[in-house]
């Protein structure tokens, strides 16, 4: 399988693009030095052309790595601004444009660059927001993934460990589509009940973890239990208090409580869960 992020491939892209677009500074430098074209400042001209070359190189690379029309638009605007800034270092062109049309010159010189940067910033924000969602959440259930447990702020929480009853049998007898629907429905309810009380994580195929503010724990489990009183989906659950984000110990205790709950069921599904201290 191909790697989505191949360092060697990226390195080749950079080298290839750098060679391909080296024609740009040549097109700017050769005529100026061959025909002794007068410049406002040779140093500014060299820097402007170099900046243009770098922006073109960046635009080429971003086009391969990031699928964002907004970022590409911003970079193209930055390229246009670089072209304008470079050619207006030539005295004749500066007199023809900048001196005659100062307002248009200001727009092309400064406003165009601001618009370009604005597009790039907005595009990057949307791009990284999408990446965060893909990285932090499970694609099917929209619950957080287990590694993101480390991002939970330090506090006092009640941990709930949920396990859907007979999920493997459902998956085997009715197919993966039905199984996925069960997972999605169950997770949606866990998230809905959680609201602003805490966080929901998918930790295995049919196992979920809810981390809820300890003061609202009873409210949360009551909401989940009530939601499934009349539904075909049944579950078992265990709970444990968690202080100072010692989740490993709390999850282990919650798993033990879940096993005890299943033993008490004696084959009878009972979604009711109560615990003391609230």
ZIGI-V5105 format. One line per field, one symbol per residue. phi: phi as a letter, one per 30 degrees, with the letter a starting at -180 (. if undefined). psi: psi as a letter, one per 40 degrees, with the letter a starting at -180 (. if undefined). A space follows every 10 residues. Layout:
phi=???
psi=???
This chain:
phi=.dddbcdddd ddeddddddd cdddddddde ddddchddcd addddddddd ddeddddddd ddddcbcbdd ddddddddde dddddddddd eeddddcddd bddddddddc dddddddddd dddddddddd ddddddcddd cidddeeded ddedacbccc ccbddhdddd dddcjddddd dddddddedd ddddhcdlbb bccbeccbbc cbeddcdded dddddddcdc cddbbcabba dbchhddedd dddddddddd dddddhicdb ddbbbcjb
psi=hihdghdddd dddddddddd eedddddddd ddddefhhid hddddddddd dddddddddd dddddhghdd dddddddddd dddddddeeh ddddddcddd gddddddddd dddddddddd dddddddddd ddddddihdd eeiiiddede ehihahihhh hihhhfdddd dddeiddddd dddddddddd ddddbedaih ihdadfhihh hihddedddd dddddddede idhiiiiiii ihiffgdddd dddddddddd dddddfehhh ehhiiie.
